[in-house]
Amino acid sequence: MSKLTMKEIAKLANVSQSTVSRVINGNNGVNEDAAKRVLQVIEEVGYVPNKAAQTLKKSQSKIIGVCLTETYNPYFVELIDALEFEARKNGYSILLHNSKHNPIIEWESIQNFIARQVDGMILVPTGEYNIQRISKLAIPSVVMTQNRKPLDSVGLDHVKAGKIVGEKFIHGGHKTFGFMGTIPDDKFLGYKSALYENGFEFKQENYIQLQETSTNNFLMRQDIETYLNSAASLNFTCLFTANDIMALEFMKAAKERNIEIPGDISVIGFDDTYLAKIMGISSIHQPIEEIVKTTIEILLNRMEDEVSAESIQIKLEPSLIERGSS
């Protein structure tokens, strides 16, 4: 990695050395274009500010940048609502961006946060693509709803959540198991391991694969229809879905095919959103208030340099809320 000095960065970005210093330390009063040029140079040369520069007392903007990956899921809407309330309570405003699962848009959002001198960033959640770059920035960042090293993160123990669902289905007498989601994640791994530990096998043909780009009900439903149309019969009596919307869309498609829920297939979702409450869907509960409070607490401590240099990974306890779908 190149070890450029502030002076060299200033020359490449065509700004003064004091401007580079102010951008790195998150100080106010930097022209937005100049800040963007400095950030571009820093990104290209991989400059990592030294700890001395980071611990200089910053003048604060009292803004927290929040980057979401999606807004179609009511869980994230509930999360933002709680996040804004908690930030306001601590004297901060929120600047919100939606990356739509696009790593390029996510990185542009982060650059915009830096140009606007936010005091900290919250990523809800983030992909692998930008993690290393984000971890090298001087601005403290916390990932929410999932665990992501090397950044601080606060999320549910997804492996444990998957195990709870798997064990619930097994205790309910099920012997064939389905799963619906995009790419296999921790909740799927937990689910699968609970089955193996109890002498059952997860058959890959019972994985209803949704495209990662299927981020709305219509596209999700298309993927479900494609699966149901290609399967001669459903070889599972229970289904665990990666979120509540997937559960709802499956239940609607099943009803049209005269498949009884929970008579023929038991369904458990994830997030425990208001959708699950209204539609009577059993779901893994996400303790939104606890996630938000913990995230804000870590972020504020990072801003004040009151935590260890090691990244903090917090995994909260999952619980299953049972309703009519299982």
Secondary structure, 3 states (H helix, E strand, C coil): CCCCCHHHHHHHHCCCHHHHHHHHCCCCCCCHHHHHHHHHHHHHHCCCCCHHHHCCCCCCCCEEEEEECCCCCHHHHHHHHHHHHHHHHCCCEEEEEECCCCHHHHHHHHHHHHHCCCCEEEEECCCCCCHHHHHCCCCCEEEECCCCCCCEEEEECHHHHHHHHHHHHHHCCCCCEEEEECCCCHHHHHHHHHHHHCCCCCCHHHEEECCCCCCCHHHHHHHHHHHHHHCCCCCCCEEEECCHHHHHHHHHHHHHCCCCCCCCCEEEEEECCHHHHHHCCEEEECCHHHHHHHHHHHHHHHHCCCCCCCCCEEEECCEEECCCCC
